Amino acid sequence: MSEEDSELERLKAKRLAEMQKNISSKQEIEKTPELIKEKPLENPRDLLVNRLGFRGLEVLENAESQFPNETKIIIEKLSELIKTGEIDEIIDGGKLLALFRSIGLSIRMATKINVEQDGKFISLSDKLSGQSSHDSDE
């Protein structure tokens, strides 16, 4: 009988361990919705801005000012892709601009060309206007 008692005790211990495991996993499941409720839903734009790299914010702001409705939809879709992990890289301004142009939105960006003159960088328009005044002096 002692063999049966030890077998019974082993089965009881095994069952007790399973029950404790089930209880702890159930408690973890119950805690998870609380964590989700405590964490406020992140704004899609903020989520995207956190993933933008060099000049990305500049491109996004230009797009928002030029095409506000379309840009809002694109921001929402990009933030969904970031949340699901399909986009896990930094999006720089060039990539974002290429994305907007690929869907038919021609975002206008302010461009400035600098040239070196006498060891300093000056804008091309300043250089050209300076040369034209020198040409008229002669």
Phi, psi and omega per residue, in radians:
M1 nan -0.524 -3.136
S2 -1.112 -0.540 3.090
E3 -1.173 -0.722 3.093
E4 -1.170 -0.658 3.111
D5 -1.117 -0.751 3.136
S6 -1.166 -0.653 3.084
E7 -1.120 -0.741 3.121
L8 -1.113 -0.755 3.125
E9 -1.108 -0.695 3.120
R10 -1.123 -0.746 3.107
L11 -1.133 -0.697 3.101
K12 -1.091 -0.760 -3.132
A13 -1.112 -0.704 3.130
K14 -1.119 -0.787 3.135
R15 -1.123 -0.691 3.118
L16 -1.105 -0.724 3.115
A17 -1.110 -0.713 3.106
E18 -1.107 -0.740 -3.141
M19 -1.124 -0.716 3.120
Q20 -1.133 -0.674 3.116
K21 -1.115 -0.748 3.129
N22 -1.111 -0.724 -3.135
I23 -1.128 -0.769 -3.121
S24 -1.162 -0.667 3.111
S25 -1.195 -0.603 3.095
K26 -1.153 -0.685 3.114
Q27 -1.138 -0.663 3.107
E28 -1.114 -0.710 3.124
I29 -1.129 -0.671 3.124
E30 -1.216 -0.537 3.137
K31 -1.288 -0.558 -3.065
T32 -1.033 -0.837 3.105
P33 -1.077 -0.557 3.116
E34 -1.132 -0.703 3.126
L35 -1.144 -0.663 3.125
I36 -1.167 -0.694 3.131
K37 -1.179 -0.649 -3.117
E38 -1.213 -0.619 -3.130
K39 -1.390 2.052 -3.136
P40 -1.196 2.607 3.116
L41 -1.138 2.282 -3.093
E42 -1.399 2.410 3.114
N43 -1.096 2.288 -3.126
P44 -0.989 -0.650 -3.141
R45 -1.153 -0.753 3.132
D46 -1.095 -0.676 3.123
L47 -1.088 -0.732 3.124
L48 -1.205 -0.755 -3.109
V49 -1.055 -0.601 3.120
N50 -1.167 -0.357 -3.139
R51 -1.731 -0.009 -3.093
L52 -1.451 2.468 3.125
G53 -1.823 -2.560 -3.073
F54 -0.958 2.082 3.106
R55 1.097 0.205 3.118
G56 -1.152 -0.734 -3.141
L57 -1.133 -0.650 3.111
E58 -1.071 -0.766 3.118
V59 -1.140 -0.754 -3.126
L60 -1.092 -0.766 -3.139
E61 -1.142 -0.691 3.074
N62 -1.099 -0.730 3.133
A63 -1.118 -0.715 3.141
E64 -1.135 -0.629 -3.132
S65 -1.339 -0.546 -3.083
Q66 -1.577 -0.610 -3.122
F67 -2.385 1.265 -3.006
P68 -1.100 -0.761 -3.085
N69 -1.199 -0.805 -3.124
E70 -1.151 -0.685 -3.127
T71 -1.147 -0.637 3.121
K72 -1.067 -0.739 3.127
I73 -1.135 -0.747 -3.138
I74 -1.131 -0.696 3.105
I75 -1.054 -0.771 -3.137
E76 -1.099 -0.761 -3.136
K77 -1.160 -0.746 3.123
L78 -1.114 -0.688 3.140
S79 -1.171 -0.600 3.067
E80 -1.112 -0.748 3.131
L81 -1.147 -0.591 3.096
I82 -1.213 -0.743 -3.139
K83 -1.100 -0.692 -3.119
T84 -1.378 -0.177 3.107
G85 1.565 0.077 3.125
E86 -1.239 -0.509 3.014
I87 -1.946 2.011 -3.123
D88 -2.210 0.290 -3.109
E89 -2.016 2.909 3.075
I90 -1.363 2.339 -3.122
I91 -1.776 1.927 3.129
D92 -1.513 3.057 -3.079
G93 -1.052 -0.658 -3.134
G94 -1.130 -0.747 3.125
K95 -1.149 -0.733 -3.130
L96 -1.159 -0.717 3.105
L97 -1.114 -0.717 3.102
A98 -1.100 -0.667 3.101
L99 -1.082 -0.859 3.140
F100 -1.064 -0.734 -3.127
R101 -1.214 -0.562 -3.136
S102 -1.190 -0.436 3.107
I103 -1.709 0.126 3.009
G104 1.727 0.146 3.103
L105 -1.778 1.956 -3.127
S106 -1.583 1.644 -3.128
I107 -1.364 2.201 3.116
R108 -1.543 2.263 -3.137
M109 -2.023 2.486 3.054
A110 -1.265 2.210 -3.135
T111 -2.066 2.591 3.135
K112 -2.502 2.230 3.135
I113 -1.847 2.154 3.108
N114 -1.854 2.460 3.063
V115 -2.190 2.742 -3.129
E116 -1.619 2.282 3.096
Q117 -2.475 2.114 -3.136
D118 0.981 0.679 3.089
G119 1.412 0.039 3.126
K120 -2.094 2.651 3.060
F121 -1.653 2.179 3.078
I122 -2.217 2.772 -3.112
S123 -1.239 2.641 -3.125
L124 -1.071 -0.672 -3.136
S125 -1.130 -0.663 3.090
D126 -1.149 -0.711 3.140
K127 -1.116 -0.786 -3.127
L128 -1.171 -0.712 3.126
S129 -1.199 -0.578 3.091
G130 -1.194 -0.684 3.139
Q131 -1.206 -0.641 -3.121
S132 -1.177 -0.583 3.101
S133 -1.256 -0.597 3.073
H134 -1.192 -0.646 3.137
D135 -1.149 -0.629 -3.106
S136 -1.329 -0.365 3.105
D137 -1.233 -0.510 -3.083
E138 -1.357 nan nan
